Amino acid sequence: TMDEQEQWDLFYEIFDPSLPRLGPGDDASTLRALDCLLAAERRGPDRPLPKHMRILDIGCGTGGQTLQLARHLDGTIVAVDNHRPYLDELDSQARTAGLAEKIHPCLKDMRDLNEEDGVFDLVWAEGSLFVMGFQAGLETCFARLVPGGLAAVSELAWLLPDPPAECAAFFTAEYPAIGDVAANERLISDCGFELVDEFVLPDSSWWDSYYLPLEARLARYRDRFAGDPEKLGLLEPIQTEIDIRREYAEYYGYVFFLLRRPA
C-alpha cells in the first residue's frame, strides 16, 4: 500500500513542471485582469501606483502569470510556492525570457506569509487561494498590500443555481467551500476590499493549457500502471474532475476578482 508521501510523489509526477499551467488560466486572461486593474487605477486613484512596483505572486506554480506580469510591469516580483521544482521551472523560463532580474522565486507555504515578507503594491493570486480557503486568502492579500494597493485573485464559483446532482456531489466532496459569485463578493467586502471589476475565465482557459495536456498525461500513466490498481485508483479522481467539466461547464467557473485596498 502506498503511504502518504508516495501518493504526493505521484501527484507531483503527474502535475509536473512540463504542464503549461497547473490550473485553469491563460495568458490572455492574466493580461485582461491586469488591464482592468490598471485602467481603473488611471481613472482616479487615491494614491498613484509607483513607477517601480513591488509585486507578490501567491501560489505561483510554474509561473505562467508571473512571466506575463514581469513582461508588462516595471517592478520586482516575489513569486511564492511550496514546491521547489515549480520554482526551478519558473526560474529557468525567466532566465530564457531575460526576466530573471525582475522575478525572485521564494520557497514558502502561502499560509506562512506574514509581516516579515513586507508589503506590496500589487498582490496576484491566480487560482491558488483555495489552498487556504478564499476568506483566509483574501485576508492574507489584504495584509500584504500597502493602503491603496491592488489585488487580482481568481476563485471557483457557481455561475448558475441548482447544479445537477452529479456536479453538486462532486464539489461537495472535492471543494465544499465553493459559493456563488455574490457570496464571494460578500467575502471580498467583509475583508475590507473595494471590488474594482470581475470577469469569468473563458472555457478555453480550462482546456488549452490545463485539462487537455493533463488528460494526455493521464492516458500515458494508465498504460504505465496497467497492473497496479492502487495507482490507477489515484488517477481516477483527476479524470472525474475533467469529465465533470466536460459535462457541466456552464454551472461553475473561475471568476477573476480585481480589488483595491482602500487608501
N, C-alpha and C positions, 0 to 999 in steps of 0.2 A: 504494500500500500504506500502511495506517495505521501510524504509528510508535507507540512505547510510550505516549507522552503522550496521543496521540489515543485510544488504547484506554482509558486511565484516565479521560479526559474522558467517554467514552461510558459507562463503568461508573458514574461518579458521576451521570451524567444519568439512567440507569435507576434507580439506587439513590438517588434524590434525597430531600431532606428532607420531601417530602409523604407518603412512606410512613409508616404508623402505627408500624411497627417495622422495624428493619434486620436482624433475625434472629428466630428463634423466641423467643417470650416473650409475656407478657400481664400486665396489672396484678394480676390475682388471684394469679398465681404469684410475682410480686415481693413481694406482701404476705404470702403464705403463708411465703415464705423469711424475711422479716423477723419475722413472728410466732414462727416456730420458734426463731430465734436469741434473741429477747427472752425467750421462755418458758424456754429453757434457762438464760439468764442469771439469771432470777428464782429458779430452783431452787437456786442455790448458787454464786454467782460467787466466784472467788478475789479479784477486785478489782471492786467495783461500777462499772458504767458511769457516767461523769459525766452530770450533767443536760444539759449543753450539749455535744453530741458533735461531734467532728471526723471528717468522713466523706470518703473518697476513692472516686470512681466512675471506674473504669478502662475506657477504650474506651466512653464514654457514648453515642456516636452522637447521635441527636436527643433522647435523654433521657427516654424513656417511664418507665424505672425511676427516674431521678433525681427526677422530679416526684413520684412516689409516696413516695420516701424523704423528700423535703422536706415533704410534707403530713403525714407520720406521725411524724417525729422532730424533736426540738428540737436544732438544731445548724446547722453550716455544711458545705456540700458542695463540694469541689473536683472538678469534672467534666472529665475529661481526654479529648480526642480529637484526632486529627491532621488533621481535615478541617473547615476554618473554617465552611462552610455548615451543617454539622450543629450546631455550637456556636451559630451565629446563630439557628437554629430553636429550639434549647433556650432560649436567652436570651429570644426572643420569647414562647415559651409560658410561661416562668417569670414574665415581666412580666404577661402576661394573667391568670395564676393568682394574682398577688400574692405570688409566692415568690422574686422576684429577689434579695431581701436575703440569702436562705439559700444561693443557688446561684452559684458562681463558675466560669464556663466557662474552661478552660485549654487553649490550643492547644499540644499536645505529643505526641510519639510515646511510647506507653506503655513502649517499650524504653529510653527515656531517663529514666525516673523514678529518682531517687536520694535520698541523704540530704538534699540541699538542699531537697527538697519537703516535708520534715518527716515526722512520724509521726501516725497517726490511730487513733481508737477503733474505727472500722468501715471496712473496705475492701470495696467491691462491684465485681464483675466479671461482668456478665451476658452470657454468650455471646461474650466478647471475647478470652479468654486464648489461643485457638488462634493468634492473630496472632503471638505469640512462642513458642508451644509451651506445653503445660499445665504442665510442670515449671518452666520458667523463669518462667511467670506466677505460679505458686504461690510461688516464691522471692521475686518482687517483692512480692507481697501480704504475705508474712511479714515482709520487711524494712521495710515501710511501716507496720506495726502496732506499737502500744505493747504491752508484755507484758500479757497478759490481754485484748487486743483481739480483735474478732470479724471474720470474713470470710464473704462469701457469693459463691460462684463457680459458674457453670454451664458444663458441658463435655459435648461429644458423647461418647457411649459405646455400645458394643454392648450390647444388652439380652438377646439370645439368641445362643447359639453357632451356628456353621456357617451364616452367611447365604448365600442363593442366589448363584450365580456372578456374575450381573449386578450385584447390590448390592455384593458384595465387591470386584469390579473397579472400580466407581465410586469407592469410598473409597480403594482402593489408589492410584488416580490423583489424587484430589482432597484426601484427608486421611489419608495413610498412618499418621499418628501415632495414629489412633483406637484406643483399647483398650477392654476391658470395664470394668465398674464396679469390680471387685476390683483391677484394675491401677491405676485412678485412685485408689482408696483407699490403695494402697501408696505411690503418689507423694505423697499428702497426708501420710501418716505419716512417710515418709522426710524430708519437708521440715520436720518438727517440729510440725505442726499436730495438735490434737485434733479428731476428727470429731464434731460435735455432733448432726447429723441429715442426712438426704438424702431427696430425692424426685425422681421423674421428671416432667418437664413434660408436661402433657396434650397429646394430639394437636391439640386445638383451638388451642393456642398456636403451632403451626406454620402454621396455615391462616388464622385470622381476621384477624390483624394483620400477617401477613407474606406467605405464599405466594399467597393469593387476590388481594390488591391488586397484588402483583408480577406475577402471571400476566396480570392485566388490562393492566398497562403493557406487557408483552412483546407482547401482541396488537396494541397500537397501534403499537409500534415495528416490528413485522413489516410492517404496512401502509406505514409511512413508508419503510422500507428495501427495499421490494419489488424494486427494480432494483439493489441493492448486495449481492452475495453475501458480500463480506468482512464487512460489518456484520451481516448476517443470521447469519453463522457465529459471531459473538461472542455472539449471543443464545442459541444452541443449548445451551451447557453449563448455562446458568441453567435453561432448560426441562427439560433432562435431570435436574437436581437435583430439581426439583419432581416429575417423573414417577417418579423412584426413590422419593421419599417416598410418593407415592400407592400404589405397588405393595408396598413393603416396610417400612411404618411400624413393624410390631411388632418388627423386628430391631434398631433403633437409636433413640436419643433423646437429648435433653439432660437431664442429671442436675444438679440443684441440690445442691451440697455446702455445708453450713453448718459453719463451722470456728471454732476458738478458738486463738489463740496462747497457750500456757501462760504463766501469770504468773511 
